[in-house]
Amino acid sequence: MTKKNATIYDISKKLNVSVATVSRALNNHPRISQATKELVVKTAKEMNYKQNNLAKALKSGETKNVGIIVPFINTNFFSSVIRGIEEELSPFGYHVIICQSHEDVNIEKKHLNTLLNAQVDGIFMSVSRTTVDTEHIEHILNTSRTPIIFFDRKKDIPGISTVTIDDYRGGYEATEHLISEGYKNICHFAGDLNLEIYQNRLNGYKQALIDHNLAVKEENIISTGSSIDAGIEAIKTLWKRKSIPDAIFSASDFAALGACQELKKRKIKIPQEVAVIGFSNEPFTQFMELPMSSMDQTPLIMGNKAGQVFIDHIKDNSSGVSIEKKVVLAPKICIRKSSKRE
């Protein structure tokens, strides 16, 4: 007997037992004795038997695979969320399939269809910035039993659970910190306002100014991309004006990094002349020549919570009850030299 293409029929023939006995032994059936189970498993390994996972999935209704769709994987935030999901689901035997939308709703749609065709047991998703119409997501919700869980970037769709941080609170606390350090003319790099997370950070910024009797100046709100170049260009725009800010709250760490680079190039002292605080607490923020303050989004915890919501959903469905969950995590401010006056 060669080790190639061994089946349960081959194992049955070698051990002179029924195919049903082999199948039950491999699936740890309680009616099969421990001695028989051990013998069958040992023989299966010797014969290089590989269990047909597809057939098993069709029988059980579970593939033990889940899909994760993110805009990009090459940021600490999204890679940490993925790690958190994996950590939570691995003990339950789940594997993850990772897809990148590259901020393109059409690619996002293709990935959703691919994951559904692969019969994944669930989909974790952070929507692209070009996802305005949510018909493709609602269609899945209405025609499939596959649960979708939004994390970080979400759309308000009834029946879909979400795991986010309190972006409004993050924007408020970042701005309030700058005010407490004595800064009064605070500019905001607002990110892409098509996304709810950036709208909430902007609203938090505005409310903090209002609560501390400071004027909300529309010229101090700049819609930027979430890139280093966007931060550089924003500084160039600001410094063409008569009234320049004494502090910057950026909704993106990368735009904040670009701002720091351009301020340094212009020999403007941070934080003495202009303070800077970002959002996300990317690893580079603490290793910069002048460590940069930022709001930590606790991505690992976000991933853990998203995984827990999925497991809860599976348990709820097994009992015939489906519960929509809304988990909101608190951001944590990390104060460093870029925003703290001596």
C-alpha positions in Angstrom: 0.0 0.0 0.0 1.5 3.3 -1.0 1.1 6.5 0.9 -0.6 8.2 -2.0 -4.3 9.0 -2.0 -5.2 6.9 1.0 -8.9 6.8 1.9 -11.0 5.6 4.8 -11.7 2.5 2.6 -8.0 1.7 2.5 -7.8 2.1 6.3 -10.9 -0.1 6.7 -9.4 -2.8 4.5 -6.0 -2.8 6.3 -7.6 -3.0 9.8 -10.4 -5.3 8.7 -13.0 -3.1 10.3 -16.0 -1.3 8.7 -15.8 2.0 7.0 -18.3 3.4 9.5 -16.0 2.4 12.4 -13.0 4.2 10.7 -15.1 7.3 10.1 -16.4 7.4 13.7 -13.0 6.8 15.1 -11.5 9.7 13.1 -14.3 11.9 14.3 -13.9 10.9 18.0 -17.3 9.3 18.2 -18.2 8.3 21.8 -19.4 4.8 20.8 -15.9 3.8 19.6 -13.5 2.5 22.2 -10.4 4.5 23.0 -8.2 1.6 21.8 -9.9 1.5 18.4 -9.6 5.3 18.0 -5.9 5.2 18.8 -5.3 2.4 16.3 -7.3 4.0 13.5 -5.6 7.4 14.0 -2.1 5.7 14.1 -2.9 3.8 10.9 -4.2 6.9 9.2 -1.0 8.8 9.9 1.1 5.9 8.7 -0.9 5.7 5.4 -0.7 9.5 5.0 -4.5 9.9 5.1 -5.8 13.4 4.7 -9.3 14.2 5.8 -11.5 15.7 3.2 -12.2 19.1 4.7 -14.7 20.1 2.0 -16.8 17.0 2.5 -16.6 17.6 6.3 -17.7 21.2 5.8 -20.6 20.2 3.6 -21.8 17.7 6.2 -21.4 20.0 9.3 -22.3 23.3 7.6 -19.1 24.8 8.8 -15.8 25.5 6.9 -14.0 26.8 10.0 -12.8 29.7 7.7 -13.6 33.4 8.2 -12.9 36.3 5.9 -11.4 39.6 6.8 -11.6 42.6 4.4 -9.4 45.7 5.2 -8.5 48.7 3.1 -4.7 47.9 3.5 -2.8 45.4 5.6 0.5 47.4 5.7 -0.4 49.5 8.7 0.0 48.6 12.3 -3.6 49.3 13.1 -5.2 46.8 10.6 -2.5 44.2 11.0 -3.0 44.3 14.8 -6.8 44.0 14.5 -6.3 40.9 12.3 -3.9 39.5 14.9 -6.5 40.1 17.6 -9.2 38.3 15.6 -6.9 35.3 14.9 -5.9 35.1 18.6 -9.6 34.9 19.6 -10.8 32.5 16.9 -7.8 30.1 16.7 -8.7 28.2 19.9 -12.1 27.4 18.3 -10.4 26.0 15.2 -11.0 28.9 12.8 -8.6 30.1 10.1 -8.7 33.5 8.4 -8.6 34.6 4.8 -7.3 38.2 4.4 -8.4 40.5 1.6 -7.4 44.1 0.8 -9.9 46.5 -0.8 -7.3 49.2 -1.6 -10.0 51.7 -0.8 -11.9 50.6 -3.9 -15.6 49.6 -3.4 -15.5 47.5 -6.6 -12.7 45.4 -5.2 -14.5 45.2 -1.9 -17.6 43.7 -3.8 -15.4 41.1 -5.5 -13.8 40.0 -2.2 -17.3 39.7 -0.6 -18.5 37.4 -3.5 -15.3 35.4 -3.4 -15.6 34.8 0.4 -19.3 33.9 0.0 -18.4 31.4 -2.7 -15.7 29.9 -0.4 -18.6 29.4 2.1 -16.8 31.2 5.0 -18.5 31.0 8.3 -18.3 34.8 8.8 -16.9 38.1 7.4 -15.1 40.8 9.3 -15.0 44.1 7.5 -13.7 47.6 7.6 -15.3 49.5 4.7 -13.3 51.4 2.0 -13.5 55.1 1.9 -15.3 54.8 -1.5 -18.1 52.7 0.0 -21.1 55.0 -0.1 -23.8 52.8 -1.4 -24.2 49.7 0.8 -26.5 47.7 -1.4 -23.9 45.0 -1.9 -23.6 44.5 1.9 -27.3 44.6 2.5 -27.9 42.0 -0.2 -25.7 39.6 1.6 -27.5 40.3 4.9 -30.9 39.6 3.2 -29.9 36.5 1.2 -27.2 34.8 3.2 -26.9 33.5 6.8 -23.2 34.5 6.8 -22.7 37.0 9.6 -20.9 40.3 8.8 -19.1 42.2 11.6 -17.9 45.7 11.0 -14.8 47.0 12.9 -13.4 50.5 13.0 -14.9 51.8 9.7 -18.6 50.9 9.7 -21.9 51.7 8.0 -25.1 51.8 10.0 -27.0 48.8 8.7 -29.6 47.1 10.9 -28.6 43.5 11.7 -24.9 44.0 11.5 -22.8 44.0 14.7 -20.0 46.6 15.0 -16.8 47.0 17.1 -15.4 50.5 17.1 -13.7 53.0 19.3 -15.3 56.2 20.5 -13.8 58.5 17.8 -15.8 61.5 19.1 -14.3 61.1 22.5 -10.8 60.6 21.0 -11.2 63.9 19.0 -12.5 65.7 22.1 -9.7 64.5 24.4 -6.9 65.2 21.9 -8.2 68.8 21.5 -8.8 69.2 25.2 -5.2 68.1 25.9 -3.8 70.8 23.6 -6.1 73.4 25.3 -4.9 72.3 28.7 -1.3 73.0 27.6 -2.2 76.6 26.7 -2.7 76.3 23.0 -5.6 78.4 21.6 -5.5 78.5 17.8 -5.8 74.8 17.1 -5.9 73.5 13.6 -7.5 70.1 12.6 -6.4 67.8 9.8 -9.7 66.2 9.3 -9.0 63.2 7.1 -11.5 61.9 4.6 -14.9 63.2 5.8 -16.7 60.6 3.7 -15.9 58.2 6.5 -17.8 58.3 9.7 -14.7 57.9 11.9 -13.3 61.2 10.7 -16.6 63.0 11.0 -16.8 61.9 14.7 -13.2 63.0 15.4 -14.0 66.4 13.8 -17.1 66.8 15.9 -15.2 65.9 19.0 -12.6 68.6 18.1 -15.3 71.2 17.6 -17.1 70.4 20.8 -13.9 70.7 22.9 -13.3 74.2 21.5 -16.9 75.2 22.3 -16.8 73.8 25.8 -13.6 75.8 26.5 -14.9 79.1 25.0 -12.7 79.0 21.9 -13.9 79.9 18.5 -14.5 77.1 15.9 -12.8 78.5 12.8 -13.7 76.8 9.5 -10.4 77.9 8.0 -8.6 75.8 10.7 -10.3 72.6 9.5 -8.5 71.1 6.6 -9.7 67.9 4.8 -6.6 65.9 4.2 -5.6 62.4 3.1 -4.1 60.0 5.6 -0.6 60.2 4.3 2.7 61.9 5.0 2.5 63.9 1.8 -1.0 65.1 2.8 0.4 66.5 6.1 3.3 68.2 4.3 0.9 69.9 1.8 -1.5 70.9 4.7 1.4 72.8 6.4 2.3 74.5 3.1 -1.3 75.7 2.8 -1.5 76.9 6.4 1.7 78.9 6.2 0.4 80.9 3.2 -2.1 82.5 5.6 -1.8 85.5 7.9 -3.0 83.6 11.0 -1.1 80.4 11.5 -2.0 77.9 14.2 -0.1 77.2 17.5 -1.2 73.6 17.5 -2.4 70.8 15.2 -4.7 67.9 16.0 -4.4 65.4 13.1 -7.0 62.6 12.6 -4.1 60.6 11.1 -0.7 59.8 12.5 0.8 59.8 9.0 -0.5 63.2 8.2 0.8 64.4 11.6 4.2 62.9 10.7 4.2 64.9 7.5 3.3 68.0 9.4 6.2 67.5 11.8 8.6 67.0 8.9 7.5 70.2 7.2 7.6 72.2 10.4 11.1 71.0 11.1 12.1 71.9 7.5 10.8 75.4 8.2 12.7 75.6 11.5 9.5 75.9 13.5 10.0 74.5 17.0 7.8 71.7 18.2 6.0 72.1 20.7 7.2 75.6 21.7 5.8 77.2 18.6 3.4 74.6 17.2 2.2 71.4 19.1 1.2 68.3 17.2 -0.9 65.3 18.2 -2.0 62.5 15.9 -4.5 59.6 16.0 -3.9 55.8 16.0 -0.6 55.6 17.9 1.3 53.9 15.1 4.6 52.4 16.4 6.8 55.1 14.7 5.2 57.8 16.9 7.2 56.9 20.0 10.5 56.4 18.1 10.6 59.7 16.3 13.4 62.1 17.0 10.8 64.1 18.9 8.2 61.5 20.1 4.8 62.4 18.9 1.6 62.4 21.0 -1.3 60.3 19.6 -4.6 58.7 20.5 -4.3 54.9 20.8 -7.1 53.0 19.1 -6.3 49.7 21.0 -6.4 47.6 17.7 -5.5 44.3 19.3 -8.4 44.6 21.8 -10.6 45.7 18.9 -9.7 42.4 17.1 -10.3 40.4 20.2 -13.7 41.9 20.8 -14.7 41.4 17.1 -13.7 37.7 17.5 -15.8 37.4 20.6 -18.8 39.0 18.9 -18.5 36.4 16.1 -18.3 33.5 18.6 -21.4 35.0 20.5 -23.2 35.2 17.1 -22.5 31.5 16.4 -23.8 30.6 19.8 -26.8 32.8 19.5 -27.7 31.3 16.1 -27.4 27.7 17.5 -30.1 28.6 20.0 -32.3 30.2 17.3 -31.7 33.8 18.6 -29.7 36.4 16.8 -28.5 39.5 18.7 -27.0 42.6 17.1 -24.1 43.8 19.2 -22.6 47.3 19.3 -19.2 47.4 21.1 -17.6 50.8 21.6 -14.1 50.9 23.0 -12.5 53.9 24.8 -9.4 55.4 23.1 -6.3 56.1 25.2 -4.3 59.3 24.9 -0.5 58.9 24.7 1.1 62.2 25.6 4.7 62.7 24.4 7.0 65.6 23.7 5.3 66.9 20.5 2.4 68.4 22.5 3.6 68.9 26.0 5.0 72.3 27.0 7.8 72.3 29.5 
